Amino acid sequence: MRFATIAMAVGLVGAFLASNLQAPLTASTDDLAFTTVVDGTITTGSIAAVASAEAPGAMRLIDLKTGATCKVAKPDPDARDFHPVPFGPDCIRSPGLSRVSLWRSTDEGALIMADSGGGTILEFAPGDGVLYESIYPANQLITIVPAKS
């Protein structure tokens, strides 16, 4: 009896909502989640993320040990050769960042920071919830987040 009451209530709510729609619902297939069945296998798509109008052009480096923080322009993600880091004076308060003079991106999306001779000082991997997380050396606690204007 209880199941029948719940089923009837759900049915009444659905009927009420359907009868009170003012305009037909329309959406492009690009905006909708979808399910496809091929050879008995169910594949589910997801709703595409809305692209931001403009990607942030700067990022903030934060040394979690010392509290040093500085804002820099994002590196070119396609640059595979080392090029100068545009650090400002605030970055030199971090012992790890103060030794860095060059950086480059890798094919895997990592960010390598090096000394003037190209020796790796810091290595960052793409992060979960942050732009990059430090992965080398293990004793460095530096994170990189999008810079707010």
C-alpha positions as CSV (number, residue, x, y, z in Angstrom):
1,M,0.0,0.0,0.0
2,R,2.8,2.4,0.9
3,F,4.6,1.8,-2.5
4,A,1.3,2.5,-4.3
5,T,0.9,5.8,-2.4
6,I,4.4,6.9,-3.3
7,A,4.1,5.9,-6.9
8,M,0.8,7.8,-7.2
9,A,2.3,10.9,-5.6
10,V,5.3,10.9,-7.9
11,G,2.9,10.4,-10.9
12,L,0.8,13.4,-9.8
13,V,3.8,15.6,-9.4
14,G,5.0,14.6,-12.8
15,A,1.6,15.3,-14.4
16,F,1.4,18.7,-12.7
17,L,4.8,19.7,-13.9
18,A,4.2,18.5,-17.4
19,S,0.9,20.4,-17.7
20,N,2.4,23.6,-16.3
21,L,5.3,24.0,-18.8
22,Q,4.8,27.2,-20.7
23,A,7.1,26.5,-23.6
24,P,8.7,23.4,-25.1
25,L,12.1,22.6,-23.8
26,T,14.8,22.7,-26.5
27,A,18.5,22.1,-26.3
28,S,21.3,21.3,-28.7
29,T,22.8,17.9,-28.6
30,D,26.1,19.6,-27.6
31,D,24.6,20.7,-24.3
32,L,23.0,17.4,-23.2
33,A,24.2,14.3,-21.6
34,F,23.6,11.2,-23.8
35,T,23.6,7.5,-23.6
36,T,24.5,5.2,-26.6
37,V,24.0,1.5,-26.8
38,V,26.3,-0.4,-29.2
39,D,26.5,-4.1,-29.1
40,G,24.8,-4.2,-25.7
41,T,27.4,-1.9,-24.2
42,I,26.1,1.3,-22.7
43,T,28.2,4.4,-23.2
44,T,27.3,7.6,-21.3
45,G,28.5,11.0,-22.4
46,S,28.6,14.0,-20.1
47,I,27.7,17.6,-20.3
48,A,30.5,19.6,-21.8
49,A,32.1,22.2,-19.5
50,V,31.4,25.8,-20.5
51,A,34.6,27.4,-21.7
52,S,35.6,30.6,-20.0
53,A,35.6,33.7,-22.1
54,E,39.3,34.3,-21.4
55,A,41.8,32.0,-19.7
56,P,43.7,33.7,-16.9
57,G,47.0,35.2,-18.1
58,A,48.8,35.0,-14.7
59,M,49.3,32.5,-11.9
60,R,50.3,32.8,-8.3
61,L,53.2,30.7,-6.9
62,I,52.8,30.0,-3.2
63,D,55.7,28.6,-1.0
64,L,53.7,26.9,1.7
65,K,56.7,26.6,4.0
66,T,57.7,30.3,4.1
67,G,54.5,32.0,3.0
68,A,56.2,33.7,0.1
69,T,53.9,34.3,-2.8
70,C,54.3,36.0,-6.1
71,K,52.3,36.6,-9.3
72,V,53.8,35.7,-12.7
73,A,52.7,35.5,-16.3
74,K,51.8,31.9,-17.3
75,P,54.4,30.1,-19.3
76,D,53.8,29.2,-22.9
77,P,52.4,25.6,-22.6
78,D,53.8,24.8,-26.1
79,A,57.4,26.0,-25.3
80,R,59.6,22.9,-24.8
81,D,62.9,24.8,-24.6
82,F,64.0,26.6,-21.4
83,H,63.2,30.4,-21.4
84,P,63.6,33.0,-18.7
85,V,61.1,33.1,-15.8
86,P,59.5,36.5,-15.3
87,F,59.8,36.4,-11.5
88,G,59.3,39.6,-9.5
89,P,61.0,40.5,-6.3
90,D,58.4,38.7,-4.1
91,C,59.5,35.3,-5.5
92,I,63.0,35.6,-4.1
93,R,61.7,35.3,-0.5
94,S,61.2,31.6,-1.3
95,P,64.5,29.6,-1.0
96,G,63.3,27.2,-3.7
97,L,62.1,29.9,-6.1
98,S,65.1,32.2,-5.5
99,R,67.4,29.7,-7.3
100,V,65.2,29.5,-10.4
101,S,65.9,31.4,-13.6
102,L,64.5,29.3,-16.4
103,W,61.4,27.2,-17.1
104,R,59.7,25.0,-19.7
105,S,56.7,22.8,-20.2
106,T,56.9,19.1,-21.0
107,D,54.8,17.0,-23.4
108,E,53.1,15.5,-20.3
109,G,52.0,18.9,-19.0
110,A,54.6,19.2,-16.3
111,L,56.4,22.5,-15.6
112,I,60.2,22.3,-15.0
113,M,62.0,25.2,-13.3
114,A,65.8,25.2,-13.6
115,D,68.9,27.2,-12.7
116,S,70.8,29.3,-15.2
117,G,72.6,26.2,-16.4
118,G,69.4,24.2,-17.1
119,G,69.7,22.0,-13.9
120,T,66.3,21.1,-12.5
121,I,65.5,23.0,-9.3
122,L,61.7,22.3,-9.1
123,E,59.3,20.2,-11.0
124,F,55.5,20.6,-11.0
125,A,52.7,18.3,-12.2
126,P,49.3,19.5,-13.3
127,G,47.2,19.6,-10.1
128,D,43.8,18.7,-8.9
129,G,42.1,21.9,-8.0
130,V,45.3,23.9,-8.6
131,L,47.3,24.6,-11.7
132,Y,50.4,22.8,-10.6
133,E,51.7,20.9,-7.5
134,S,55.3,20.5,-6.7
135,I,56.6,16.9,-7.2
136,Y,60.4,17.4,-7.1
137,P,62.1,17.7,-4.8
138,A,59.9,16.1,-2.2
139,N,60.8,18.6,0.5
140,Q,59.5,21.6,-1.5
141,L,55.9,22.6,-0.7
142,I,55.1,25.0,-3.5
143,T,51.8,25.2,-5.3
144,I,50.7,27.2,-8.3
145,V,47.1,28.6,-8.6
146,P,45.4,30.9,-11.0
147,A,46.1,34.6,-10.1
148,K,43.1,36.7,-9.3
149,S,43.1,40.1,-10.9
